[in-house]
Amino acid sequence: MKVNLDIIKKHKDNGVVFVDENTAYIDESVVIGEGTVIEPNVYLRANTVIGKNALIGFCCDISNSEIADNVTVKHSVIIDSFIDEGTTIGPFAYIRPNCKVGKNVKIGDFVEIKNSTIDDGTKLSHLTYVGDADVGKSVNFGCGTVVVNYDGKKKHRTIIKDNAFIGCNTNLVSPVVVEEYAYTAAGSTITEDVPKDSLAIARARQVVKKDWVKSR
């Protein structure tokens, strides 16, 4: 514990703020920028670099990753990845290895990303899985979106280009390409490329059987 407190003192002397230095665990190799706030129960491991004026919130675990200036991370795990300036992560997000997340991205609650690039201004607000994908700028992911990257034998890659809109509960069965400004309708399972400026609808029509309950 004394070794850890010595490490924390070094960071405090460099302008890092610790809400509770007794519950922050910082590897000796970690670099933290001035003005960054570290909340309780945070683990920073293995050559992690945190920029200036970031907020690393309660119960975060960050390993071998680079977090740029003015990033907020809450209740999340980040491994072997890069998070650019102004992005918000969490709560309860899981950034798995080999992810590159751009500037001013929103990755919200119960979002998992793996081996993917997410460009500037994109929003994945909740309940989304993105694996083996390249996502452009200002893309919006609706709640419940899944990139279906594994066919049981091989992993496949999906591309979602700038300003696309992915409707809630869309399944993107890799490999597919969603072009610029394309939309997918909520509840769709997308198995073919979606052209620019198009709307893809891939779901069954609703059938209403009147008085069905009475005839059971």
C-alpha positions as CSV (number, residue, x, y, z in Angstrom):
1,M,0.0,0.0,0.0
2,K,2.9,2.4,0.8
3,V,4.2,1.9,-2.8
4,N,0.8,2.8,-4.2
5,L,0.5,5.9,-2.0
6,D,3.9,7.0,-3.1
7,I,2.8,6.7,-6.8
8,I,-0.4,8.7,-6.0
9,K,1.6,11.4,-4.2
10,K,3.7,11.8,-7.4
11,H,0.5,12.3,-9.4
12,K,-1.0,14.7,-6.9
13,D,2.1,16.8,-7.0
14,N,1.6,17.0,-10.8
15,G,-2.0,18.4,-10.4
16,V,-4.1,15.2,-10.4
17,V,-7.0,15.1,-8.1
18,F,-7.9,12.0,-6.1
19,V,-11.2,11.8,-4.4
20,D,-10.0,9.0,-2.2
21,E,-6.4,8.1,-2.5
22,N,-6.8,5.0,-0.4
23,T,-9.0,3.3,-3.0
24,A,-7.2,4.3,-6.2
25,Y,-4.8,1.7,-7.5
26,I,-2.3,3.1,-10.0
27,D,0.6,1.1,-11.7
28,E,3.9,2.8,-11.7
29,S,4.0,3.0,-15.5
30,V,0.8,5.0,-15.7
31,V,0.8,8.6,-16.9
32,I,-1.9,11.1,-15.8
33,G,-2.4,14.6,-17.0
34,E,-2.9,17.7,-14.9
35,G,-6.4,18.5,-13.8
36,T,-7.7,15.0,-14.2
37,V,-10.0,13.7,-11.4
38,I,-9.8,10.1,-10.2
39,E,-12.8,8.9,-8.2
40,P,-12.8,6.0,-5.7
41,N,-12.2,2.4,-6.6
42,V,-10.3,3.1,-9.8
43,Y,-7.7,0.7,-11.3
44,L,-5.2,2.1,-13.9
45,R,-2.9,-0.6,-15.2
46,A,-0.1,-1.4,-17.6
47,N,1.2,1.7,-19.4
48,T,-2.2,3.5,-19.4
49,V,-2.0,7.2,-20.4
50,I,-4.7,9.6,-19.2
51,G,-4.7,13.1,-20.7
52,K,-5.5,16.4,-19.0
53,N,-8.8,17.4,-17.4
54,A,-10.3,14.0,-17.7
55,L,-12.8,12.4,-15.3
56,I,-12.2,8.7,-14.4
57,G,-15.3,7.8,-12.4
58,F,-16.1,5.4,-9.7
59,C,-15.2,1.7,-10.3
60,C,-13.4,2.1,-13.6
61,D,-10.7,-0.4,-14.7
62,I,-8.5,0.8,-17.5
63,S,-5.6,-1.3,-18.8
64,N,-2.9,-0.5,-21.4
65,S,-5.0,2.3,-23.0
66,E,-4.7,5.9,-24.0
67,I,-7.4,8.3,-22.8
68,A,-7.1,11.8,-24.3
69,D,-7.9,15.2,-22.8
70,N,-11.4,16.0,-21.5
71,V,-12.7,12.4,-21.6
72,T,-15.2,11.2,-19.1
73,V,-15.3,7.5,-18.1
74,K,-17.9,6.2,-15.6
75,H,-18.2,2.6,-14.2
76,S,-16.5,1.1,-17.2
77,V,-13.7,-1.2,-18.4
78,I,-11.3,-0.3,-21.1
79,I,-8.6,-2.6,-22.4
80,D,-5.8,-2.0,-25.1
81,S,-7.7,0.9,-26.7
82,F,-7.6,4.6,-27.6
83,I,-10.2,7.1,-26.6
84,D,-9.9,10.6,-28.2
85,E,-10.8,14.0,-26.8
86,G,-14.2,15.0,-25.4
87,T,-15.7,11.5,-25.5
88,T,-17.9,10.1,-22.8
89,I,-17.8,6.4,-21.9
90,G,-20.4,4.7,-19.6
91,P,-21.8,4.0,-17.2
92,F,-21.3,0.2,-17.6
93,A,-19.5,0.2,-21.0
94,Y,-17.0,-2.5,-22.0
95,I,-14.3,-1.4,-24.5
96,R,-12.4,-4.5,-25.5
97,P,-9.0,-4.7,-27.1
98,N,-8.1,-3.0,-30.4
99,C,-10.7,-0.2,-30.4
100,K,-10.1,3.3,-31.6
101,V,-12.8,5.8,-30.5
102,G,-12.8,9.3,-32.0
103,K,-13.6,12.7,-30.6
104,N,-16.9,13.7,-29.0
105,V,-18.3,10.2,-29.2
106,K,-21.0,9.0,-26.8
107,I,-20.7,5.4,-25.6
108,G,-23.5,4.9,-23.1
109,D,-24.7,2.2,-20.7
110,F,-24.4,-1.5,-21.5
111,V,-22.5,-0.9,-24.7
112,E,-19.7,-3.3,-25.8
113,I,-17.2,-2.6,-28.5
114,K,-14.5,-5.0,-29.7
115,N,-11.8,-4.6,-32.4
116,S,-13.6,-1.6,-34.0
117,T,-13.1,2.0,-35.0
118,I,-15.7,4.6,-34.1
119,D,-15.2,8.0,-35.7
120,D,-16.0,11.5,-34.4
121,G,-19.4,12.5,-33.1
122,T,-21.0,9.0,-33.3
123,K,-23.5,8.0,-30.6
124,L,-24.0,4.5,-29.2
125,S,-26.2,5.5,-26.2
126,H,-27.4,2.2,-24.8
127,L,-27.6,-1.6,-25.2
128,T,-25.5,-2.0,-28.2
129,Y,-22.8,-4.5,-29.4
130,V,-20.3,-3.5,-32.1
131,G,-17.7,-6.1,-32.9
132,D,-15.2,-6.1,-35.8
133,A,-16.7,-2.9,-37.4
134,D,-15.5,0.4,-38.9
135,V,-18.0,3.2,-38.1
136,G,-17.9,6.6,-39.6
137,K,-18.6,10.1,-38.3
138,S,-21.9,11.2,-36.7
139,V,-23.6,7.8,-36.9
140,N,-26.5,7.2,-34.6
141,F,-27.1,3.7,-33.1
142,G,-30.6,3.0,-31.8
143,C,-31.0,1.0,-28.6
144,G,-30.5,-2.8,-29.0
145,T,-28.4,-2.7,-32.1
146,V,-26.1,-5.7,-32.7
147,V,-23.3,-6.2,-35.2
148,V,-23.5,-9.9,-35.9
149,N,-19.8,-10.5,-36.6
150,Y,-19.4,-14.3,-36.0
151,D,-21.0,-17.0,-38.1
152,G,-19.8,-19.9,-35.9
153,K,-16.5,-20.4,-37.8
154,K,-15.2,-17.0,-38.8
155,K,-15.4,-13.3,-37.8
156,H,-16.5,-10.9,-40.4
157,R,-16.3,-7.1,-40.6
158,T,-19.0,-4.5,-41.1
159,I,-18.7,-0.9,-42.4
160,I,-21.1,1.8,-41.4
161,K,-20.3,5.1,-43.2
162,D,-20.8,8.8,-42.1
163,N,-24.2,10.0,-41.0
164,A,-25.9,6.7,-41.2
165,F,-28.8,6.0,-38.8
166,I,-29.2,2.5,-37.4
167,G,-32.7,2.0,-36.0
168,C,-33.5,0.3,-32.7
169,N,-33.1,-3.5,-32.5
170,T,-31.3,-3.7,-35.9
171,N,-29.1,-6.8,-36.5
172,L,-26.3,-6.1,-39.0
173,V,-25.2,-9.5,-40.2
174,S,-21.6,-9.1,-41.2
175,P,-20.1,-8.5,-43.7
176,V,-22.4,-5.7,-44.8
177,V,-21.8,-2.0,-45.7
178,V,-24.2,0.7,-44.7
179,E,-23.5,3.7,-46.9
180,E,-23.6,7.5,-46.1
181,Y,-26.9,8.9,-44.9
182,A,-28.5,5.4,-45.1
183,Y,-31.2,4.4,-42.6
184,T,-32.2,1.0,-41.2
185,A,-35.8,0.6,-39.9
186,A,-36.3,-0.5,-36.3
187,G,-36.4,-4.2,-35.8
188,S,-34.6,-5.0,-39.1
189,T,-32.1,-7.8,-39.8
190,I,-29.8,-6.5,-42.4
191,T,-28.0,-9.1,-44.6
192,E,-27.3,-7.0,-47.7
193,D,-25.5,-3.7,-48.3
194,V,-27.6,-0.5,-47.8
195,P,-27.1,2.2,-50.5
196,K,-26.5,5.8,-49.8
197,D,-29.6,7.8,-48.8
198,S,-31.7,4.6,-48.7
199,L,-34.0,3.1,-46.1
200,A,-33.7,-0.6,-45.5
201,I,-36.7,-2.4,-44.0
202,A,-36.1,-6.1,-43.2
203,R,-38.9,-7.2,-40.9
204,A,-42.2,-9.0,-41.1
205,R,-45.4,-7.0,-41.4
206,Q,-47.6,-6.8,-38.4
207,V,-50.7,-9.0,-38.5
208,V,-53.7,-8.2,-36.1
209,K,-56.2,-10.9,-35.6
210,K,-59.3,-9.3,-34.2
211,D,-61.2,-11.1,-31.4
212,W,-58.6,-13.8,-31.4
213,V,-58.6,-14.1,-27.6
214,K,-62.4,-14.8,-27.5
215,S,-62.0,-17.7,-30.0
216,R,-59.2,-19.5,-28.2
